[in-house]
Amino acid sequence: MARNAWLRDHLPRLPFARRAVLRFMPGESLDEAWAAADRLLQDGHGVLFTHLGENLERLSDAELVVAHYHRLLDRAATSRRAPEISLKLTQLGLDIDPEAAFAHAEELARRASEVASFLWLDMEASAYVERTLAVYERLRQTYPRTGICLQAYLKRTAADFQRLLPLDPAIRLVKGAYDEPETVALRAKAEVDANFQTLALLMADAARDGKVRLTLGTHDSALLARIAAATRAKGISRDRIEVHMLYGIRESELRRFGRAGFPTASLISYGEAWYAWYMRRLAERPANVVFALRQLLP
Ligand SMILES: Cc1cc2nc3c(=O)[nH]c(=O)nc-3n(C[C@H](O)[C@H](O)[C@H](O)COP(=O)(O)OP(=O)(O)OC[C@H]3O[C@@H](n4cnc5c(N)ncnc54)[C@H](O)[C@@H]3O)c2cc1C
């Protein structure tokens, strides 16, 4: 459904779908996202913003995306604790002109550094992994305030982490949100969870002295608790391991990890182009489909 063009054009216009998506995003506008961010920042959490969109077809659209993030970063400059930004390279034109996409990413990395924000590269489907890593390697040469997402369901991720390690990278480890074939990815949930734990512990060792910034992007509190116990046994301080969750999902758990001493942050997605992203959120948890359908009822 995430890839269906007819649904992408029609579903977002239906009132029930618009009501349902508000569970995962505070609204379509930057002002609505900012209001949600203020509340989280006051509660002591960090905030990351994603202006939704991906796989653009015109380079001129990528320029609009860059202009939007510039407005966001200008506003971040006035914030006591600057929100960070997280974006997809296909939103900057990777499919159309990779050099232009790199130039856009570099421009935003520079501005993010100037205002003490931080630029994260989301990881998209497996066909984009190599190109996303290559862009990050180039960016990180100049901009320390940049990070990249790695996916635990991919068989290549342990090797990718070793490859990035000499750069003192910032890593967000997630399970992975795309439907990948077993040639490249682990398919069973138990296997993905086990690999997440193995990778998180490997990364936590590297984060021990602060050279690597490690964030764990998951709502799986049982898995986080196992990782917390293992890192405690290794003597790794809690403030070296950040816990990041998506806005609207398990906020009470985010607060609980914050109280336990882990730096926490919430990733707020907003914007009009929410269709493909929302389909991935539904696919992660079938109960969400029931929730969405219930919005059809008066
Ligand atoms: C900060 C952050 C950034 C991310 N960035 C990327 C990225 O760049 N690339 C990428 O491929 N993926 C990304 N993801 C998504 C990730 O790959 C997973 O698809 C997603 O986090 C669901 O897996 P989980 O780790 O929460 O574990 P799961 O085992 O799927 O879920 C654990 C529990 O969390 C709750 N939960 C999980 N998902 C939902 C949901 N949608 N609705 C309601 N409850 C839910 C449920 O209670 C579930 O039992 C990101 C996730 C986070 C938190």
The ligand as a Tripos MOL2 file, in Angstrom:
@<TRIPOS>MOLECULE
LIG
   53    58     1     0     0
SMALL
NO_CHARGES

@<TRIPOS>ATOM
      1 C1         13.6560    7.6100   16.3200 C.3       1 LIG1
      2 C2         13.3800    6.5970   15.2390 C.ar      1 LIG1
      3 C3         13.9100    6.8000   13.9660 C.ar      1 LIG1
      4 C4         13.6840    5.8470   12.9510 C.ar      1 LIG1
      5 N1         14.2990    6.0050   11.7320 N.ar      1 LIG1
      6 C5         14.2100    5.0120   10.8190 C.ar      1 LIG1
      7 C6         14.9310    5.0650    9.5900 C.ar      1 LIG1
      8 O1         15.6470    6.0390    9.2940 O.2       1 LIG1
      9 N2         14.8270    4.0100    8.7390 N.ar      1 LIG1
     10 C7         14.0430    2.9110    9.0190 C.ar      1 LIG1
     11 O2         14.0130    1.9580    8.2300 O.2       1 LIG1
     12 N3         13.3030    2.8600   10.1640 N.ar      1 LIG1
     13 C8         13.3640    3.8720   11.0480 C.ar      1 LIG1
     14 N4         12.6340    3.7890   12.2150 N.ar      1 LIG1
     15 C9         11.5700    2.7570   12.3510 C.3       1 LIG1
     16 C10        12.1010    1.4200   12.8520 C.3       1 LIG1
     17 O3         12.8840    0.8030   11.8650 O.3       1 LIG1
     18 C11        10.9300    0.4800   13.2150 C.3       1 LIG1
     19 O4         10.1910    0.1980   12.0720 O.3       1 LIG1
     20 C12         9.9930    1.0220   14.2760 C.3       1 LIG1
     21 O5         10.6970    1.7000   15.2850 O.3       1 LIG1
     22 C13         9.1730   -0.1200   14.9280 C.3       1 LIG1
     23 O6         10.0100   -1.0500   15.5440 O.3       1 LIG1
     24 P1         10.3630   -1.0730   17.1130 P.3       1 LIG1
     25 O7         11.8290   -1.0000   17.2190 O.co2     1 LIG1
     26 O8          9.6320   -0.0260   17.8320 O.co2     1 LIG1
     27 O9         10.0110   -2.5270   17.5830 O.3       1 LIG1
     28 P2          8.6960   -3.4100   17.4620 P.3       1 LIG1
     29 O10         9.0810   -4.7720   17.9310 O.co2     1 LIG1
     30 O11         8.1080   -3.2630   16.0980 O.co2     1 LIG1
     31 O12         7.7240   -2.7300   18.4980 O.3       1 LIG1
     32 C14         7.8880   -2.8130   19.8870 C.3       1 LIG1
     33 C15         6.6340   -2.2500   20.5400 C.3       1 LIG1
     34 O13         6.5630   -0.8360   20.2790 O.3       1 LIG1
     35 C16         5.2300   -0.4490   19.9780 C.3       1 LIG1
     36 N5          5.1670    0.0120   18.5710 N.ar      1 LIG1
     37 C17         6.0990   -0.1550   17.6220 C.ar      1 LIG1
     38 N6          5.7180    0.4200   16.4530 N.ar      1 LIG1
     39 C18         4.5130    0.9490   16.6880 C.ar      1 LIG1
     40 C19         3.5860    1.6690   15.9030 C.ar      1 LIG1
     41 N7          3.8270    1.9720   14.6260 N.pl3     1 LIG1
     42 N8          2.4230    2.0480   16.4790 N.ar      1 LIG1
     43 C20         2.1480    1.7780   17.7650 C.ar      1 LIG1
     44 N9          2.9840    1.1050   18.5790 N.ar      1 LIG1
     45 C21         4.1400    0.6900   18.0440 C.ar      1 LIG1
     46 C22         4.3710   -1.6830   20.1710 C.3       1 LIG1
     47 O14         3.8800   -1.6840   21.4840 O.3       1 LIG1
     48 C23         5.3370   -2.8220   19.9560 C.3       1 LIG1
     49 O15         4.9640   -3.9870   20.6350 O.3       1 LIG1
     50 C24        12.8540    4.7270   13.2230 C.ar      1 LIG1
     51 C25        12.3280    4.5450   14.5130 C.ar      1 LIG1
     52 C26        12.5790    5.4420   15.5030 C.ar      1 LIG1
     53 C27        11.9980    5.2020   16.8650 C.3       1 LIG1
@<TRIPOS>BOND
     1     1     2 1
     2     2     3 ar
     3     2    52 ar
     4     3     4 ar
     5     4     5 ar
     6     4    50 ar
     7     5     6 ar
     8     6     7 ar
     9     6    13 1
    10     7     8 2
    11     7     9 ar
    12     9    10 ar
    13    10    11 2
    14    10    12 ar
    15    12    13 ar
    16    13    14 ar
    17    14    15 1
    18    14    50 ar
    19    15    16 1
    20    16    17 1
    21    16    18 1
    22    18    19 1
    23    18    20 1
    24    20    21 1
    25    20    22 1
    26    22    23 1
    27    23    24 1
    28    24    25 2
    29    24    26 1
    30    24    27 1
    31    27    28 1
    32    28    29 2
    33    28    30 1
    34    28    31 1
    35    31    32 1
    36    32    33 1
    37    33    34 1
    38    33    48 1
    39    34    35 1
    40    35    36 1
    41    35    46 1
    42    36    37 ar
    43    36    45 ar
    44    37    38 ar
    45    38    39 ar
    46    39    40 ar
    47    39    45 ar
    48    40    41 1
    49    40    42 ar
    50    42    43 ar
    51    43    44 ar
    52    44    45 ar
    53    46    47 1
    54    46    48 1
    55    48    49 1
    56    50    51 ar
    57    51    52 ar
    58    52    53 1
@<TRIPOS>SUBSTRUCTURE
     1 LIG1         1 GROUP 0 **** ****
